[in-house]
Amino acid sequence: MKQLTEQMQQANLSEKEQAVMEKILSNISNTVFLSGAQLAEYCDVSAPYITRLVRKLGYTKFSEFKEVLSERYRRATSPYDMFQNFSDESGITDVVKESVLQDIGNITAMEKLLDVSVLDRAVDAIDRCSTVYGVAMFASEVAIHMLEHYLWRLNKPFIEATGIGLSKKIEFSGIGSDDVLIAFSSQRVLKEVRDAAVMARRRGATVIAITDNAANPLACASDLVLLAPVTGVSVDYTHVATLAMINLIINSLARKNPEQVRSHLSREVDNCSSRELFCL
């Protein structure tokens, strides 16, 4: 099969068609998850226009074009290809600068994408629930551990389900309508995390996704979506914006219950002092 860029060159696209394709490909992390109608709306054209464009590129149906986009996205987000694009000839100064700029960019993008009303609803759901469940796999598990620590400091019951088989853990848990499930997965989205979200939602729990795209399968399976871009490092994705989102949630929870937090932290100070845990 010909490469998409080659098909674009041979299709003799009009200026407008070229612009539509550039918009699709330059924002592939968003467009790869869209249906034909959604893609048309995203590009500000009609659905028949997208159909004609897909056929002009040599595809008989939209699903063929979608699979090409999916493969392009898979390659762009695979650890191997990310590492291939990372210059191994860069000096340490270049690595430091590039890494810091990537993380700053992700946090800046997170702030721009943040819907404060959604954050407020998520915080309110966590505040009112009986138990918070957290699900994540592999690299995203670092976010679960941080969330668990902070919720423990707020005296909020927390149950984590991580690693392979996490969807079964949620299936056989007691999660219900009084609970909240917070799910972490980004880019291609892990099926088990998505399945856990679907299961929890069926049982009446409020499902909050912390992910990088509002149209991906995890976002679509959730009640509330908080966006944290993960574009970054050379061997996987970066969690800096995700951890910053957790900070926003925890700080907002603490602000809602200041007296309760003061009381809990005061007891913690007394316990730490009596056990001489610190050097100073």
Backbone as JSON, one array per atom type, in Angstrom:
{
  "sequence": "MKQLTEQMQQANLSEKEQAVMEKILSNISNTVFLSGAQLAEYCDVSAPYITRLVRKLGYTKFSEFKEVLSERYRRATSPYDMFQNFSDESGITDVVKESVLQDIGNITAMEKLLDVSVLDRAVDAIDRCSTVYGVAMFASEVAIHMLEHYLWRLNKPFIEATGIGLSKKIEFSGIGSDDVLIAFSSQRVLKEVRDAAVMARRRGATVIAITDNAANPLACASDLVLLAPVTGVSVDYTHVATLAMINLIINSLARKNPEQVRSHLSREVDNCSSRELFCL",
  "N": [[0.84, -1.2, 0.0], [0.49, 2.24, -0.76], [2.25, 4.99, 0.75], [0.66, 7.47, 2.78], [1.45, 10.13, 2.37], [2.53, 9.95, -0.17], [0.26, 9.25, -1.64], [-1.21, 11.58, -1.3], [0.33, 13.36, -2.78], [0.03, 12.35, -5.34], [-2.64, 12.62, -5.79], [-3.37, 15.09, -6.62], [-4.42, 17.29, -5.06], [-6.68, 19.95, -4.23], [-6.18, 23.36, -3.13], [-7.73, 23.81, -0.85], [-8.36, 21.18, -0.09], [-5.81, 20.26, 0.47], [-5.24, 21.83, 2.68], [-7.14, 20.86, 4.5], [-6.22, 18.22, 4.84], [-3.73, 18.73, 5.97], [-4.52, 19.83, 8.39], [-5.76, 17.63, 9.54], [-3.59, 15.81, 9.78], [-1.67, 17.21, 11.24], [-2.83, 17.37, 13.66], [-3.12, 14.8, 14.63], [-3.28, 13.31, 16.96], [-5.7, 13.99, 17.97], [-7.53, 13.78, 15.79], [-7.43, 11.1, 15.02], [-9.19, 9.67, 16.57], [-11.71, 10.37, 15.77], [-14.96, 10.09, 14.23], [-16.25, 9.92, 10.83], [-18.16, 11.99, 10.5], [-17.59, 13.57, 12.74], [-14.99, 14.28, 12.14], [-15.39, 15.83, 9.89], [-16.77, 17.99, 11.02], [-14.77, 18.93, 12.71], [-12.91, 19.82, 10.85], [-14.34, 21.78, 9.65], [-15.92, 21.32, 7.39], [-18.24, 19.64, 5.17], [-19.75, 16.37, 5.76], [-20.04, 14.81, 3.36], [-17.99, 16.02, 1.91], [-15.65, 15.11, 3.18], [-15.93, 12.41, 2.6], [-15.66, 12.44, -0.22], [-13.04, 13.39, -0.39], [-11.58, 11.35, 0.84], [-12.01, 9.28, -0.99], [-10.79, 10.39, -3.21], [-8.19, 10.22, -2.44], [-7.74, 7.58, -2.83], [-8.99, 5.61, -1.33], [-11.58, 3.26, -0.73], [-13.48, 3.36, 1.24], [-14.28, 5.07, 4.33], [-13.29, 3.77, 6.6], [-10.95, 2.51, 5.77], [-9.23, 4.66, 5.33], [-9.2, 5.61, 7.94], [-7.83, 3.56, 9.26], [-5.29, 3.88, 8.2], [-4.62, 6.36, 9.28], [-4.65, 5.55, 11.95], [-2.5, 3.75, 12.05], [-0.43, 5.48, 11.47], [-0.57, 7.1, 13.72], [-0.05, 5.2, 15.73], [2.61, 4.62, 15.17], [3.76, 7.09, 15.68], [3.5, 7.27, 18.39], [4.78, 5.1, 19.49], [7.19, 3.69, 21.7], [9.64, 2.9, 20.51], [9.77, 4.3, 18.06], [9.62, 6.91, 19.01], [12.02, 7.06, 20.35], [13.78, 6.73, 18.25], [13.48, 9.15, 16.98], [14.7, 10.8, 18.7], [17.56, 12.64, 19.26], [20.58, 11.06, 19.5], [22.95, 12.23, 19.52], [22.94, 14.53, 20.86], [24.15, 16.79, 23.32], [24.42, 16.83, 26.95], [23.43, 19.25, 27.83], [21.65, 20.0, 25.81], [19.77, 17.94, 26.07], [18.75, 18.43, 28.65], [17.59, 20.98, 28.26], [15.69, 20.43, 26.24], [14.04, 18.5, 27.5], [13.04, 19.89, 29.74], [11.66, 21.98, 28.49], [9.71, 20.49, 27.14], [8.18, 19.49, 29.28], [7.3, 21.85, 30.5], [5.79, 22.82, 28.41], [3.73, 20.88, 28.29], [2.44, 21.26, 30.78], [1.62, 23.9, 30.48], [-0.13, 23.62, 28.32], [-2.01, 21.96, 29.55], [-3.16, 23.72, 31.4], [-4.39, 25.53, 29.65], [-6.25, 23.87, 28.44], [-7.88, 23.21, 30.5], [-11.04, 22.84, 31.9], [-12.61, 24.54, 34.21], [-15.07, 24.18, 35.41], [-15.57, 21.47, 35.03], [-13.46, 20.39, 36.52], [-14.29, 21.27, 39.05], [-16.66, 19.82, 39.38], [-15.62, 17.25, 39.39], [-14.02, 17.31, 41.7], [-15.99, 17.77, 43.61], [-17.45, 15.39, 43.38], [-15.55, 13.53, 44.26], [-15.18, 14.45, 46.85], [-17.68, 13.93, 48.02], [-18.0, 11.17, 47.81], [-17.95, 7.7, 48.94], [-15.74, 5.94, 48.68], [-12.7, 6.23, 46.89], [-11.65, 4.84, 43.91], [-8.79, 3.89, 42.1], [-7.38, 3.42, 38.89], [-4.8, 2.18, 36.83], [-2.14, 1.4, 34.52], [1.17, 0.09, 34.11], [3.44, 2.58, 33.17], [1.8, 4.68, 33.99], [1.12, 4.09, 36.54], [2.55, 5.43, 38.44], [1.16, 7.77, 38.89], [-1.1, 6.87, 40.23], [-0.02, 6.05, 42.68], [0.85, 8.46, 43.75], [-1.58, 9.86, 43.92], [-2.92, 8.22, 45.77], [-1.34, 8.6, 48.07], [-1.76, 11.35, 48.64], [-4.55, 11.44, 49.01], [-4.75, 9.82, 51.24], [-3.58, 11.52, 53.07], [-5.58, 13.33, 53.25], [-7.4, 11.88, 54.51], [-9.11, 10.25, 53.05], [-10.78, 7.39, 51.96], [-9.19, 5.0, 49.84], [-8.79, 2.84, 47.1], [-6.65, 1.0, 45.12], [-6.21, -0.28, 41.79], [-4.05, -1.87, 39.85], [-1.83, -2.75, 37.12], [-1.7, -5.77, 35.04], [-4.8, -7.34, 34.67], [-6.33, -5.61, 36.11], [-8.92, -4.8, 35.44], [-10.47, -6.98, 36.13], [-10.14, -6.91, 38.86], [-11.61, -4.63, 39.48], [-14.09, -5.49, 38.59], [-14.72, -7.47, 40.46], [-14.77, -6.04, 42.75], [-16.3, -3.98, 45.32], [-17.38, -1.74, 44.15], [-19.65, 0.95, 43.67], [-22.62, 3.02, 43.41], [-22.06, 5.02, 45.25], [-19.45, 5.62, 44.99], [-16.31, 6.73, 43.48], [-14.45, 6.36, 40.51], [-11.22, 6.84, 39.36], [-9.49, 7.04, 36.44], [-6.5, 6.43, 34.69], [-4.99, 6.81, 31.63], [-3.39, 7.27, 28.52], [-2.72, 8.52, 25.16], [-2.61, 5.79, 23.12], [-4.37, 4.36, 24.7], [-5.05, 2.0, 27.14], [-6.74, -1.09, 26.99], [-7.71, -2.48, 29.26], [-7.91, -0.51, 31.22], [-9.82, 1.17, 30.06], [-11.95, -0.7, 30.01], [-12.36, -1.11, 32.75], [-13.34, 1.38, 33.46], [-15.75, 1.42, 32.02], [-17.11, -0.68, 33.29], [-17.3, 0.24, 35.96], [-18.87, 2.49, 35.61], [-21.26, 1.34, 34.75], [-22.1, 0.27, 37.11], [-22.91, 2.42, 38.47], [-21.05, 4.14, 39.58], [-19.25, 7.24, 39.68], [-17.22, 8.15, 37.05], [-14.05, 9.33, 36.46], [-11.86, 10.47, 34.09], [-8.42, 10.89, 33.63], [-6.63, 11.96, 31.18], [-5.21, 12.37, 27.86], [-6.74, 13.22, 25.77], [-9.88, 14.28, 24.63], [-11.52, 12.77, 23.05], [-10.81, 10.15, 23.0], [-11.02, 6.5, 23.61], [-11.13, 6.02, 26.44], [-11.94, 8.5, 27.5], [-14.45, 8.69, 26.32], [-15.76, 6.72, 27.7], [-16.18, 7.72, 30.18], [-17.53, 9.83, 32.84], [-16.6, 12.36, 33.51], [-13.96, 14.34, 32.23], [-10.61, 15.11, 32.51], [-8.03, 16.86, 31.11], [-4.67, 16.13, 30.43], [-1.84, 16.67, 28.84], [0.65, 14.44, 27.5], [2.87, 14.4, 25.92], [6.26, 13.87, 25.14], [8.99, 12.55, 26.54], [11.86, 10.54, 25.46], [11.6, 7.74, 25.52], [9.12, 6.98, 26.38], [5.99, 8.33, 27.54], [5.57, 11.54, 29.21], [4.84, 12.3, 32.64], [4.41, 14.65, 33.93], [2.44, 16.72, 33.59], [0.17, 15.25, 34.22], [0.63, 14.65, 36.93], [0.6, 17.23, 37.88], [-2.09, 17.8, 37.48], [-3.22, 16.12, 39.38], [-2.31, 17.44, 41.65], [-3.87, 19.78, 41.43], [-6.44, 18.73, 41.89], [-6.19, 17.71, 44.52], [-5.45, 20.0, 46.01], [-7.74, 21.52, 45.6], [-9.64, 19.92, 46.87], [-8.7, 20.07, 49.5], [-9.1, 22.77, 50.02], [-11.84, 22.85, 50.1], [-12.44, 21.63, 52.49], [-11.24, 22.85, 54.92], [-11.05, 22.86, 57.81], [-11.24, 20.16, 58.51], [-8.97, 19.15, 57.24], [-6.96, 20.56, 58.59], [-7.23, 19.48, 61.15], [-6.61, 16.76, 60.7], [-3.95, 16.95, 59.75], [-2.75, 18.1, 61.91], [-2.84, 16.05, 63.84], [-1.16, 14.31, 62.53], [1.29, 15.68, 62.62], [1.79, 15.54, 65.39], [2.06, 12.75, 65.71], [4.32, 12.22, 64.11], [6.25, 13.72, 65.43], [6.42, 12.44, 67.9], [7.6, 10.08, 67.19], [10.04, 10.64, 66.2], [10.83, 10.9, 63.42], [12.21, 12.49, 61.59], [15.27, 14.1, 60.54], [15.68, 16.71, 61.35]],
  "CA": [[0.0, 0.0, 0.0], [1.26, 3.46, -0.84], [2.25, 5.86, 1.9], [-0.35, 8.53, 2.69], [2.05, 11.33, 1.76], [2.65, 9.68, -1.61], [-1.1, 9.33, -2.2], [-1.57, 13.0, -1.33], [1.07, 13.99, -3.88], [-0.49, 11.86, -6.62], [-4.08, 12.88, -5.9], [-3.57, 16.44, -7.15], [-5.38, 17.93, -4.17], [-6.87, 21.39, -4.33], [-5.6, 24.1, -2.0], [-8.57, 23.56, 0.32], [-8.17, 19.78, 0.3], [-4.48, 20.18, 1.09], [-5.35, 22.44, 4.01], [-7.88, 19.92, 5.35], [-5.32, 17.11, 5.18], [-2.7, 19.24, 6.88], [-5.15, 19.98, 9.69], [-5.96, 16.27, 10.06], [-2.33, 15.16, 10.11], [-0.94, 17.97, 12.25], [-3.52, 17.17, 14.94], [-3.52, 13.39, 14.53], [-3.61, 12.77, 18.28], [-7.13, 14.24, 18.14], [-8.34, 13.35, 14.65], [-7.43, 9.65, 14.87], [-10.3, 9.09, 17.32], [-12.98, 10.94, 15.32], [-15.72, 9.47, 13.15], [-16.27, 10.75, 9.62], [-18.95, 13.2, 10.77], [-16.84, 14.39, 13.7], [-13.83, 14.82, 11.43], [-15.9, 16.9, 9.03], [-17.04, 19.14, 11.88], [-13.48, 19.42, 13.18], [-12.25, 20.51, 9.73], [-15.27, 22.81, 9.17], [-16.41, 20.96, 6.06], [-19.37, 18.72, 5.27], [-19.42, 14.95, 5.76], [-19.78, 14.36, 1.97], [-16.68, 16.53, 1.48], [-14.66, 14.17, 3.7], [-16.09, 11.18, 1.82], [-15.05, 12.66, -1.55], [-11.6, 13.53, -0.21], [-11.05, 10.01, 1.12], [-12.02, 8.54, -2.26], [-9.79, 10.99, -4.08], [-6.89, 9.71, -1.99], [-7.61, 6.19, -3.27], [-9.63, 4.67, -0.41], [-12.96, 3.0, -1.13], [-14.35, 3.71, 2.36], [-13.64, 5.86, 5.39], [-12.6, 2.89, 7.55], [-9.59, 2.28, 5.26], [-8.49, 5.89, 5.63], [-9.06, 5.66, 9.4], [-6.79, 2.61, 9.64], [-4.01, 4.5, 7.85], [-4.38, 7.35, 10.34], [-4.36, 4.83, 13.19], [-1.14, 3.24, 11.96], [0.46, 6.65, 11.57], [-0.59, 7.5, 15.13], [0.65, 4.17, 16.5], [4.05, 4.79, 14.97], [4.18, 8.35, 16.3], [3.46, 7.15, 19.84], [5.47, 3.91, 19.97], [8.47, 4.04, 22.33], [10.76, 2.7, 19.59], [9.83, 5.4, 17.11], [9.95, 8.13, 19.75], [13.46, 7.06, 20.63], [14.46, 6.94, 16.97], [13.42, 10.57, 16.67], [15.46, 11.53, 19.71], [18.95, 12.72, 18.8], [21.55, 10.51, 20.44], [24.18, 13.02, 19.42], [22.77, 15.74, 21.66], [24.87, 16.85, 24.58], [23.56, 16.84, 28.13], [22.76, 20.56, 27.9], [20.51, 19.93, 24.89], [18.78, 17.03, 26.67], [18.12, 19.15, 29.75], [16.75, 22.04, 27.72], [14.56, 19.84, 25.53], [13.17, 17.84, 28.46], [12.36, 20.91, 30.55], [10.7, 22.68, 27.63], [8.59, 19.59, 26.9], [7.32, 19.43, 30.46], [6.65, 23.16, 30.64], [4.77, 22.87, 27.35], [2.6, 20.05, 28.68], [1.71, 21.91, 31.87], [0.97, 25.09, 29.91], [-1.26, 23.13, 27.53], [-3.01, 21.48, 30.5], [-3.87, 24.87, 31.94], [-5.24, 26.08, 28.6], [-7.33, 22.93, 28.15], [-8.65, 22.94, 31.71], [-12.4, 23.36, 32.1], [-12.7, 24.65, 35.67], [-16.36, 23.63, 35.85], [-15.4, 20.01, 35.09], [-12.62, 20.14, 37.69], [-15.11, 21.49, 40.24], [-17.58, 18.68, 39.49], [-14.81, 16.09, 39.76], [-13.64, 17.49, 43.1], [-17.21, 17.59, 44.41], [-17.78, 13.96, 43.39], [-14.56, 12.87, 45.13], [-15.44, 14.89, 48.22], [-18.91, 13.34, 48.53], [-18.06, 9.73, 47.64], [-17.52, 6.85, 50.06], [-14.38, 5.44, 48.4], [-12.11, 6.52, 45.59], [-10.9, 3.76, 43.28], [-7.89, 4.38, 41.06], [-6.89, 2.38, 37.98], [-3.74, 2.57, 35.89], [-1.22, 0.31, 34.2], [2.52, 0.37, 33.66], [4.05, 3.85, 33.55], [0.81, 5.56, 34.63], [0.92, 3.69, 37.94], [3.16, 6.44, 39.32], [0.11, 8.73, 39.23], [-1.95, 6.22, 41.22], [0.66, 6.06, 43.98], [0.84, 9.84, 44.23], [-2.96, 10.15, 44.3], [-3.22, 7.47, 46.99], [-0.66, 9.25, 49.18], [-2.41, 12.62, 48.97], [-5.88, 11.18, 49.56], [-4.51, 9.34, 52.6], [-3.34, 12.7, 53.91], [-6.88, 13.98, 53.42], [-8.25, 10.91, 55.22], [-10.13, 9.76, 52.11], [-10.55, 5.98, 51.6], [-8.72, 4.83, 48.47], [-8.44, 1.48, 46.69], [-6.02, 1.04, 43.8], [-6.15, -1.48, 40.97], [-3.01, -1.6, 38.87], [-1.23, -3.9, 36.46], [-2.53, -6.66, 34.24], [-5.89, -7.91, 35.45], [-6.99, -4.59, 36.94], [-10.35, -4.74, 35.14], [-11.09, -8.04, 36.93], [-10.16, -6.41, 40.25], [-12.76, -3.72, 39.59], [-15.3, -6.3, 38.41], [-15.03, -8.19, 41.69], [-14.75, -5.11, 43.88], [-17.64, -3.55, 45.74], [-17.63, -0.39, 43.65], [-21.06, 1.21, 43.4], [-23.08, 4.38, 43.11], [-21.52, 5.97, 46.21], [-18.0, 5.67, 44.8], [-15.7, 7.38, 42.31], [-13.29, 5.7, 39.91], [-10.34, 7.73, 38.6], [-8.76, 6.19, 35.5], [-5.38, 7.07, 34.01], [-4.39, 6.2, 30.44], [-3.3, 8.29, 27.47], [-2.29, 8.14, 23.82], [-3.39, 4.72, 22.49], [-5.3, 3.95, 25.76], [-5.03, 0.58, 27.46], [-8.09, -1.65, 26.99], [-8.14, -2.84, 30.61], [-8.3, 0.72, 31.91], [-11.12, 1.53, 29.47], [-12.96, -1.67, 30.45], [-12.65, -0.84, 34.16], [-14.19, 2.57, 33.48], [-17.08, 1.01, 31.54], [-17.71, -1.5, 34.33], [-17.62, 1.09, 37.11], [-19.99, 3.36, 35.23], [-22.47, 0.51, 34.74], [-22.5, 0.04, 38.5], [-23.38, 3.67, 39.02], [-19.97, 4.99, 40.09], [-18.83, 8.37, 38.85], [-15.92, 7.83, 36.47], [-13.25, 10.49, 36.07], [-10.68, 10.11, 33.29], [-7.32, 11.83, 33.48], [-6.08, 11.48, 29.93], [-4.66, 13.44, 27.03], [-7.59, 13.5, 24.61], [-11.3, 14.23, 25.0], [-12.28, 11.91, 22.14], [-10.29, 8.78, 22.99], [-11.96, 5.52, 24.18], [-11.3, 6.19, 27.88], [-12.75, 9.7, 27.7], [-15.83, 8.39, 25.92], [-16.35, 5.8, 28.69], [-16.15, 8.39, 31.48], [-18.49, 10.9, 33.1], [-15.87, 13.63, 33.55], [-12.65, 14.19, 31.61], [-9.61, 16.14, 32.79], [-6.99, 16.65, 30.1], [-3.27, 16.37, 30.81], [-0.98, 16.21, 27.75], [1.76, 13.58, 27.93], [3.9, 14.41, 24.89], [7.53, 14.24, 25.74], [10.31, 11.95, 26.66], [12.3, 9.77, 24.31], [11.32, 6.31, 25.6], [7.73, 6.79, 26.8], [5.46, 9.68, 27.67], [5.91, 12.2, 30.46], [3.71, 12.35, 33.57], [4.46, 15.9, 34.69], [1.13, 17.39, 33.57], [-0.76, 14.38, 34.96], [0.86, 14.87, 38.36], [0.12, 18.58, 38.18], [-3.55, 17.71, 37.56], [-3.51, 15.55, 40.71], [-2.12, 18.54, 42.61], [-5.05, 20.64, 41.35], [-7.55, 18.04, 42.54], [-5.94, 17.62, 45.97], [-5.52, 21.35, 46.57], [-9.14, 21.93, 45.58], [-10.3, 19.16, 47.93], [-8.26, 20.63, 50.78], [-9.73, 24.08, 50.16], [-13.26, 22.65, 50.41], [-12.59, 21.11, 53.85], [-10.05, 23.34, 55.63], [-10.98, 22.45, 59.22], [-10.97, 18.72, 58.55], [-7.57, 18.97, 56.85], [-6.12, 21.05, 59.69], [-7.31, 18.52, 62.24], [-5.87, 15.55, 60.31], [-2.53, 17.26, 59.67], [-2.28, 18.36, 63.27], [-2.58, 14.74, 64.44], [0.0, 13.75, 61.85], [2.46, 16.35, 63.18], [2.02, 14.97, 66.72], [2.56, 11.39, 65.54], [5.69, 12.27, 63.57], [7.12, 14.25, 66.48], [6.61, 11.44, 68.95], [8.39, 8.95, 66.67], [11.34, 11.16, 65.77], [11.05, 10.41, 62.05], [13.01, 13.37, 60.75], [16.6, 14.49, 61.01], [15.56, 18.03, 61.95]],
  "C": [[0.88, 1.25, 0.0], [1.2, 4.24, 0.47], [1.25, 6.99, 1.69], [0.22, 9.78, 2.02], [2.2, 11.16, 0.24], [1.29, 9.78, -2.28], [-1.57, 10.78, -2.29], [-0.91, 13.7, -2.51], [0.47, 13.61, -5.23], [-1.96, 12.23, -6.84], [-4.4, 14.25, -6.46], [-4.64, 17.18, -6.35], [-5.48, 19.42, -4.42], [-6.25, 22.06, -3.1], [-6.41, 23.84, -0.72], [-8.4, 22.14, 0.83], [-6.83, 19.58, 0.99], [-4.53, 20.74, 2.51], [-6.09, 21.53, 4.98], [-6.99, 18.77, 5.78], [-4.23, 17.56, 6.14], [-3.27, 19.4, 8.29], [-5.35, 18.61, 10.35], [-4.65, 15.68, 10.56], [-1.55, 15.91, 11.19], [-1.57, 17.84, 13.63], [-3.98, 15.72, 15.07], [-3.86, 12.79, 15.89], [-5.07, 13.03, 18.63], [-7.95, 13.58, 17.03], [-8.42, 11.83, 14.51], [-8.62, 9.0, 15.57], [-11.67, 9.51, 16.79], [-13.64, 10.09, 14.24], [-15.68, 10.39, 11.93], [-17.0, 12.06, 9.85], [-18.22, 14.14, 11.72], [-15.63, 15.03, 13.03], [-14.24, 15.97, 10.53], [-16.16, 18.16, 9.84], [-15.73, 19.78, 12.36], [-12.78, 20.26, 12.1], [-13.13, 21.59, 9.11], [-15.65, 22.58, 7.71], [-17.59, 20.01, 6.25], [-18.89, 17.27, 5.28], [-19.2, 14.42, 4.34], [-18.42, 14.85, 1.44], [-15.57, 15.58, 1.93], [-14.72, 12.86, 2.91], [-15.42, 11.31, 0.45], [-13.53, 12.74, -1.43], [-10.94, 12.17, 0.03], [-10.97, 9.19, -0.17], [-10.97, 9.08, -3.23], [-8.39, 10.52, -3.73], [-6.7, 8.24, -2.32], [-8.23, 5.16, -2.35], [-11.1, 4.49, -0.8], [-13.94, 3.35, -0.01], [-13.55, 4.38, 3.46], [-12.83, 4.99, 6.34], [-11.17, 2.58, 7.09], [-8.69, 3.48, 5.56], [-8.21, 5.98, 7.13], [-7.95, 4.72, 9.87], [-5.4, 3.16, 9.31], [-3.64, 5.57, 8.88], [-3.97, 6.66, 11.64], [-2.93, 4.3, 13.18], [-0.12, 4.37, 12.08], [0.56, 7.12, 13.03], [0.16, 6.49, 16.0], [2.16, 4.33, 16.38], [4.56, 6.05, 15.67], [4.27, 8.23, 17.82], [4.15, 5.88, 20.36], [6.81, 4.32, 20.58], [9.66, 3.91, 21.38], [10.9, 3.88, 18.65], [10.13, 6.73, 17.78], [11.45, 8.21, 20.01], [14.25, 7.29, 19.35], [14.51, 8.41, 16.6], [14.2, 11.43, 17.66], [16.93, 11.49, 19.33], [19.9, 12.17, 19.85], [22.88, 11.24, 20.37], [24.09, 14.3, 20.24], [23.6, 15.67, 22.92], [23.91, 16.94, 25.74], [22.8, 18.16, 28.25], [21.53, 20.57, 27.01], [19.4, 19.05, 25.46], [18.02, 17.73, 27.79], [17.14, 20.19, 29.22], [15.5, 21.46, 27.06], [13.56, 19.22, 26.51], [12.36, 18.85, 29.28], [11.31, 21.63, 29.72], [9.48, 21.8, 27.32], [7.62, 19.59, 28.08], [6.59, 20.75, 30.7], [5.52, 23.29, 29.61], [3.54, 22.06, 27.71], [1.77, 20.68, 29.79], [0.98, 23.14, 31.37], [-0.27, 24.69, 29.11], [-2.38, 22.63, 28.44], [-3.84, 22.63, 31.05], [-4.83, 25.46, 30.9], [-6.45, 25.19, 28.33], [-8.28, 22.74, 29.34], [-10.01, 23.63, 31.69], [-12.63, 23.36, 33.61], [-14.01, 24.06, 36.19], [-16.29, 22.1, 35.96], [-14.54, 19.63, 36.29], [-13.44, 20.26, 38.97], [-16.08, 20.32, 40.45], [-16.83, 17.42, 39.9], [-14.44, 16.14, 41.24], [-14.83, 17.26, 44.01], [-17.59, 16.12, 44.5], [-16.83, 13.19, 44.31], [-14.84, 13.2, 46.59], [-16.64, 14.16, 48.82], [-18.9, 11.81, 48.54], [-17.6, 8.97, 48.89], [-16.06, 6.42, 49.88], [-13.96, 5.87, 47.01], [-11.35, 5.29, 45.12], [-10.0, 4.38, 42.21], [-7.4, 3.24, 40.2], [-5.86, 2.95, 37.02], [-2.86, 1.36, 35.65], [0.13, 0.88, 33.8], [3.0, 1.76, 34.1], [3.08, 4.78, 34.29], [0.59, 5.22, 36.1], [1.56, 4.68, 38.91], [2.12, 7.46, 39.76], [-0.81, 8.16, 40.3], [-1.32, 6.31, 42.61], [0.67, 7.47, 44.58], [-0.56, 10.22, 44.71], [-3.32, 9.47, 45.61], [-2.59, 8.16, 48.21], [-1.39, 10.52, 49.6], [-3.81, 12.41, 49.54], [-5.79, 10.6, 50.97], [-4.3, 10.51, 53.54], [-4.62, 13.49, 54.14], [-7.89, 13.06, 54.1], [-9.4, 10.4, 54.36], [-9.83, 8.32, 51.75], [-10.21, 5.81, 50.12], [-8.36, 3.37, 48.24], [-7.85, 1.56, 45.29], [-6.11, -0.31, 43.12], [-5.18, -1.19, 39.83], [-2.55, -2.89, 38.22], [-2.22, -4.73, 35.67], [-3.57, -7.33, 35.13], [-6.66, -6.9, 36.26], [-8.5, -4.52, 36.67], [-11.11, -5.82, 35.92], [-11.17, -7.6, 38.4], [-11.34, -5.48, 40.46], [-14.07, -4.5, 39.47], [-15.7, -6.98, 39.72], [-14.91, -7.32, 42.94], [-16.18, -4.75, 44.27], [-18.01, -2.18, 45.23], [-19.11, -0.22, 43.29], [-21.37, 2.68, 43.25], [-22.56, 5.43, 44.09], [-20.02, 6.23, 46.01], [-17.59, 6.43, 43.54], [-14.55, 6.52, 41.82], [-12.52, 6.73, 39.1], [-9.43, 6.86, 37.74], [-7.7, 6.99, 34.76], [-4.96, 6.23, 32.81], [-4.43, 7.24, 29.34], [-2.79, 7.67, 26.17], [-3.12, 6.99, 23.28], [-4.45, 4.13, 23.43], [-5.33, 2.42, 25.93], [-6.45, 0.05, 27.62], [-8.58, -1.95, 28.4], [-8.6, -1.62, 31.4], [-9.65, 1.18, 31.39], [-12.23, 0.61, 29.96], [-13.34, -1.46, 31.91], [-13.58, 0.37, 34.29], [-15.62, 2.23, 33.06], [-17.82, 0.24, 32.64], [-18.16, -0.67, 35.53], [-18.81, 1.98, 36.81], [-21.3, 2.6, 35.2], [-23.0, 0.28, 36.15], [-22.89, 1.33, 39.21], [-22.33, 4.57, 39.6], [-19.72, 6.15, 39.14], [-17.42, 8.09, 38.36], [-15.25, 9.1, 35.97], [-12.03, 10.0, 35.3], [-9.66, 11.24, 33.36], [-6.5, 11.3, 32.32], [-5.67, 12.65, 29.07], [-5.57, 13.86, 25.89], [-9.05, 13.3, 24.96], [-12.12, 13.29, 24.13], [-11.8, 10.47, 22.17], [-11.24, 7.81, 23.71], [-12.17, 5.65, 25.69], [-12.18, 7.4, 28.18], [-14.22, 9.42, 27.39], [-16.54, 7.46, 26.92], [-16.51, 6.45, 30.06], [-17.21, 9.47, 31.6], [-17.82, 12.27, 33.02], [-14.46, 13.39, 33.02], [-11.78, 15.39, 31.94], [-8.4, 15.86, 31.91], [-5.61, 17.06, 30.61], [-2.38, 15.82, 29.71], [0.24, 15.44, 28.25], [2.9, 13.53, 26.91], [5.26, 14.69, 25.51], [8.73, 13.38, 25.57], [10.6, 10.96, 25.55], [11.91, 8.3, 24.35], [9.89, 6.0, 26.05], [7.12, 8.18, 26.85], [5.75, 10.23, 29.06], [4.66, 12.39, 31.33], [3.61, 13.69, 34.29], [3.11, 16.6, 34.72], [0.08, 16.57, 34.31], [-0.61, 14.59, 36.46], [0.42, 16.27, 38.78], [-1.41, 18.6, 38.29], [-3.96, 17.12, 38.91], [-3.35, 16.63, 41.77], [-3.34, 19.48, 42.62], [-6.24, 20.02, 42.08], [-7.38, 18.06, 44.06], [-6.04, 19.0, 46.62], [-6.96, 21.86, 46.62], [-9.94, 21.21, 46.66], [-9.97, 19.75, 49.3], [-8.94, 21.97, 51.05], [-11.21, 23.94, 50.54], [-13.47, 22.24, 51.88], [-11.44, 21.55, 54.74], [-9.95, 22.85, 57.08], [-10.65, 20.98, 59.37], [-9.5, 18.45, 58.22], [-6.64, 19.41, 57.98], [-6.08, 20.03, 60.83], [-6.48, 17.27, 61.94], [-4.37, 15.81, 60.3], [-1.94, 17.54, 61.04], [-1.96, 17.04, 63.99], [-1.35, 14.1, 63.83], [1.29, 14.36, 62.39], [2.81, 15.76, 64.54], [2.6, 13.56, 66.62], [4.01, 11.36, 65.07], [6.67, 12.74, 64.64], [7.42, 13.2, 67.54], [7.49, 10.28, 68.51], [9.75, 9.37, 66.15], [11.72, 10.64, 64.38], [12.05, 11.22, 61.25], [14.35, 13.72, 61.38], [16.55, 15.82, 61.76], [14.15, 18.26, 62.48]]
}
